[in-house]
Amino acid sequence: MILKILIIGAVIAAVYFLFFKTKPKAKVTKKNTKKDSAKPDADEMVECASCGVYAEIQESVLSNGKYYCSRECLEKGK
């Protein structure tokens, strides 16, 4: 009799933990958001300091804190 009660209790506990109990969500801390915001997005657009054309940040050239759309604009801007 006690064995049946223990088995039923174990089955109920297993069903509860598998289907109803939610996992705790990861908390976002200020440290993580500050770290992520320092990195530019891959599809972020920046303006060329020389000609004013917008280019993706991955394709642009960074020199002295300014973004240029190409090497030609970098040379022209100096």
URQUI-V174406 format. One record per backbone hydrogen bond with DSSP energy under -1.0 kcal/mol. NH is the residue of the N-H (numbers start at 1). CO is the residue of the C=O. If there is no record, write none. Layout:
nh: {NH | NH}
co: {CO | CO}
//
This chain:
nh: {5 | 6 | 7 | 8 | 9 | 10 | 11 | 12 | 13 | 14 | 15 | 16 | 17 | 18 | 19 | 20 | 21 | 33 | 34 | 35 | 36 | 37 | 44 | 46 | 48 | 49 | 55 | 57 | 60 | 61 | 63 | 66 | 68 | 74 | 75 | 76 | 77}
co: {1 | 2 | 3 | 4 | 5 | 6 | 7 | 8 | 9 | 10 | 11 | 12 | 13 | 14 | 15 | 16 | 16 | 29 | 30 | 31 | 32 | 33 | 41 | 55 | 53 | 67 | 46 | 44 | 56 | 68 | 66 | 63 | 61 | 70 | 71 | 72 | 73}
//
